[in-house]
Amino acid sequence: MIFFFIFFINLSLLFSISDEYVLVISFDGFRYDYFDMVDTPNFDGFIDNASRSKSLIPVFPSLTFPNHYSIATGSYSNKHRLLSNSFFSKTLDKKYSMRDSKSVQNGDFYGMEPIWVTAEKEGLNTATFFWIGSEAEISGYRPSIYKNYDGSIPFESRVDSIIAWLEYPDDKKPRLSMLYFSEPDYTGHRYGTKSKEIISSIKEMDDLLGYTISRLKTLDIYKKLNIIIVSDHGMTNVDKSRIVLLDKYISLNKFHTIIGPSISSLNLRNNKDIIDIPSIEHISIFDKHSIPDEYHFRNQDTPDYLLVADEGWFISTTSDMENNKNFPSGMHGYDSINMSMHGIFLASGPSFNSGIIVDSFENINIYPIICRVFDINPYNGINQEYWNETIINQIMK
């Protein structure tokens, strides 16, 4: 009798969770209006049967690492703690850098709870092929399957791996998979948003989506599969006529600096110093107390001073410019209010309405959307009041 009761309870838990699957695909730097620049038959075909937003609004700063982790956690940067692609954590007394695998794989840097942890806690297998945060152990969990980042792995090979995982036996098959592509971001940085090269990259991503969908359609679980396509941010053009050289205005030797082209952080070397930073044209300068609330950027690791360039302007130093022979043509990371920073959201599958276009919404809503697909609860402590329930209800069945 006791065994029967336990068995019944376990079956109840099993059937309380949806039997659907989710694949999230990120095309890094795919700006919201790239569809208008070239024919994209595979994206267009997907959109015909999908819910779509006018754009997907990134969190501040509109950079790759904070935004991929916001998509994963449903939280702003101040809560999940990835304040930039590179930043200094005062609480850990350590620097985080996207180029340093040791810090990327250190779970101490990551706050809140990514969706793969939430799902794993509910007994759902998850898999990530290059998603920010998934290389680290967070709250004692990693995805059941994950890969340490290696940009040399061809995109088609990544798709083939996802397909192979979704062909595993049911007890190993991932219910949630997340897949990352670094284009068209790389091309946008190098050649800008009005180049023949970005047109070619958009076409290549359209072909890649076609390949992905054709492979997915061979799966037994395809009719149960929800596909969510996103990008982390957009892109805008920059050039050498719009550069601010900080060392011409500020004595940088008084600071520990992380100079980024769109945002920069300055931390005082001597906390007793009182520094009066002059106004600098084309840059907004905030001390740690005056950073706008809408940035959702203030926490214990907030730099003493945050500098945010105007859209299309570039922050650098004299020495960096002398040593940098390859100046980019495109950049992001600016205030998320700029439309050029907006990305894409498309979703198709049994949980989504078809042919729906909704207003732009923030990417922190992806996490609750996935929770709703699986009928699982978000983690405790998340700020659900910032989620757009109206939009979520419009796109989901």
N, C-alpha and C positions, 0 to 999 in steps of 0.2 A: 504493500500500500504506500509506504514512504517513497519507494523507488518510482512508482507510478506518479505520485504527486510531484516529485522533482522533475521527472521527464515531462510532465504536463506544463510545468512552469517554464522549462527551457524551450519547449515548443512555442509557448505564448510569446516569449521574448523574441524568438526567431521570426515569427510571423508578424510581430509588431513593427519590424523594420522592412522597408520597401525592398522588393527583389530587383530593382532597377540598377543600372550601372551609370557611372559618370566618367567622361573623359574631358578634361580641361586642356585646351591647347592655347599656348601663348605665342603670338608673333610679335617679338620685341620691336617696339618703335613703329608699329603700324598705325599711322595717323588716321583719324576718323574719316577724312575725306579722300584717302588714297583710292577708294573705289571709283571716284569720279574722274581719276586721271588716266585710266586705261581700262580696257575690257578685262573683266575678271569673271569668266563664265562659271567657274567652280564655286567661287564665293556667291555669285548671283543665284546659282541653283540651290545652294544651301540656304540663302536668305529667303527664298520663296516659301520654304517650309519651316521658317524659324521665327522666333521673337528677336527683335533687334532694337537697340537704342540709337538715338541720334548721335550719341557719342558716349564714351566711358570716361568719367572724370577721375584723374589720378589724385592721390593724396599728395600733399606737399612734403618734401620736394618731389617734383615729377621726374624721378630717377628710377632706374631699374630695380635696385635691391629693395628700397622702401616699398615700392608699389607691388612687386611680386609677393612680398610678405604681407602686405595689406590685403591683397586678394586672398591669400591663404588664411589669414586670421580674422578678417572682418573688422580690423582695428586701424586707427590712425597711427602715424609714426611715433607720437609721444607715448602711446601705450605699448606698441610692440617693440619699441626701442631701437629700431634700425633708422637712425636719423638721416642717413645718407649712404651713398655707396662706400664712403670712407668717413669715419668719425672717431673722435676720442671719447671713450666711456670713462667718465669721472668716477663712477661707482666701482668699476673694475680696475681703474688705473691702467687701461690697456687701449690700444688702437685697434679698431676694426677696419679691415680693408677688403674689398671684393677681390683684390689680387693676391691676398694672403690666405692660402688654403687652411692654415692653422686657425686663424680667427674665424673664417667662414664655417669651419667644422666645430667650433666651440659653442656649445649650447648655452653658455652663460650670457652670451650677448643677446639672446632672443627672448623677447617677452611674449605674453599672451599664449594662445594655443592654436597652431595651424590645423587646418581641416583634416589632414591625415592623422593627427594625434586624436582628435575628436572621434574620427571614424574607427581608428584602431581600438580605442577604449570601448567602443560599442561592438567589438568583435568583427569588424569589417576589414578585410585585407586592402591595403593601399599600395600604390606604386608611383614613383616619380622618376622621370627622366630629365634631370637637371631642373629643379625648382629651388629657388632661394630658400634656405632654411632646412631643406630636407637632408642635407649632409650631416647635420648636427643632431645629437640626441637632445630632445626637448621634452621635459616633464617625464623623462624615463622612456620615451618612445622614439622610434624612427619608423618610416614607412616599411612595410614588409619587404618591398623591393625598392632600391634607390641606387642612383649612380653619382659618383663624384664627378664634378664637372670636367669635361674634356671637349673643348670646342672643335677638335679635329674630327669628331665622329660625324659622318655624313647625315644629313637630315633624314633621308630615306631609311637609313639603318636604324635611326631612332624610332621611326614609325614601325619598322619590321619588329623591333623589340616589343613595342606595345602590343602588336598583334599576337606575338608569341606568348606574352604574359596572359592575354585574354583568352588564349586557348588552353591554359592550364586547367587541371581538374578543379572542380568547384571549391574544394577546401583550400586551394592555393591561388585561385583566380582573383585578381584585384577588383574590388567593386568600384573603387575610385582610382583613376589614373590621371597623372598630370604630366604634360609634355611641353617642352620649351624649345623654341627656335630663335636664334639670335638675329634673324633678318625680319624686316628690312632695316633694322636699327643700324647695323654696321655700315650699310651702303648710304643711309641717310646722313650719318656722321661724316663720311668721307666725301660724298659728292653733293649733299644738299637735297632739298625737296623738289627741285625743278629740273633735275638732270635726267639725261637718257638712262643713266645707270639706275636711278631709283625706279624708273618705269620698268626696266628689266627685272629688278628685284621683286617688284610687286607681281609681275607676271610669273616669276619663278615660284613665289609663295602661293599663287593661285594654282599653278601646276602641282605643287606639293600638297595642297589641300585636296585636289582631285585624286592624287595618288593615295592619300590617307583615307578618304571616304571609300574609294574602290576596295581597299584592303579591309576596311572595317565591315563592309557589306558581306564579306565572306564568312563572318563570324556567326555562330549559332545564336549569340546573345544580342545581335544587332538591333532587333526590334525592342529590346529592353534598354538600349544604350542612349543616354542623353549626352550630347556633344555641346560643350560650351567653348566658344572661341573668343579670346580676349587679347588685348594688348595693354601693356603697362603704362604707356605714355605716347605722345606724339613727337613732333620734331619741328624746329624752325631753322631758318638759314642764319648763318653768322659769317662775318668776314673781318679782315684785318683793319677795316676802317672804324670798327666798333669795339675797341679794346680799352679797358681801364687797367692801367698798371698800378697796382696798389702801393708799391714801394715809393711811388711819387707823392703819395698823400699821407702814408702811415709809416712809422718806424716799426717795421715788422719784427725787429729783434727783441721787442718787448713782449712778443706773443709766441705761443705754440700755434702754428697755423696749418690749416688744411685748405689750400687754395683750389677751389673748384671753379670751372668756367662760368657756371650759372649761379651757384651759391658757394660761399666760403665761410669758414668758422675760425674765430680767433679766441684763444684762451690765454689769459694773462699768465706770464711766467712768474710774476710776483703778485700775489693776491692783494697786497696792500697798495699797489699802484692805482692811481686814478688817471685814467686815460680819456682824453677828450678827442674823440675821432671826428675830424671835420666832415662836413657834408661833401659828398662826391657825386657829381652828376652821373646819372644813369645807374646808380646803385642805391638801394634802400638799406639803411644801416639800423639794426636793432640791438639793444642790449638784451640780456636774457630775460629781463622783466617786461620789455616792451614789444616782444614778438606778438603779432596779431593772434587773437584767439582762433580765428578761422584757419590758421596754419596747423593747429593741433600739433604743435612742435615742442612745447615746453615740458620738460621733465628734469630729473636729477642730472642728466647728461648734457643738457642744453649748453652750448658754448656760451662764453661770456659775451661774445658779439657774433651776430649772424648777419652776413652781407648777402643780399639778393639782387642779382643783376636785373635790369629791365629786359624784357623779351628781346632776344636777338643780340644782346650785348655780352661781352666776354670778359671775365675777370682773370687777370694773370699778373705776373711780375716781369720786370725787365730781364732778369736772368733766364726765367722760363721761356720767354719769347725768343731770346738769343739762342737757346739750346733746342728749341722746338722747330724743326724744319718742315714738319707736316701739319700745317694748320688745318683744322676741320672746316667743313662747309656747312655742317648742320649740328645743332645742339638742342638739349632739353634740360629739364631740372628747374625751370622757371616757375613762377606762380601758376598754380593749377587753374586759375580763373581764365588764363589765356586759352582760346580755342585750339591754337596750334599744339598745345600740350595734350589734347584729348585723344584717347584711343578708341577701340572698337569693342562692342559686345554683341555676340550672336549666340543663340541657343536653340537647339532643335532636339526633339526626342519625345518620349511618352509623357514627360512631366511639363512640357512647354506648349503654349498656344502657338498656332501657325499663322504667319503673315501679319504679326503684330509689330508696330513701330511705337516705341515709347520715348518719352523725354530722356535727355541725358541724366545719368545718375552716377553716383560715386562707386568706385570699385570695391569698397568695403562691403557692398551688398552681395558679392559673389559667395562669400562664406555662408550666409544664411540661406541663400538659394540652394546650395548643395545640401545643407542640413535638411531643408524641406523635402528635397528629392528622396533622401534616405529616411525621412521621418525620424531624425535623431535630434536631441537637444543640444543647443550651443553650450559652450563651457561657461562655468560660473565666472562672473566678474567682467564679462564683455559688456561694452556700452551699446546695448541694443537700441537705445533711443535715437541713435544716429542713422539707423537703417531706414530705408524708404519702403515701408510695407505696401504703400499704394502701388509703386512700380512692381514690386515682387508679385503682388496679387494680379496685376495686369498680364504679366508674361507667363505665369504658371497656372496650370489647370487645378 
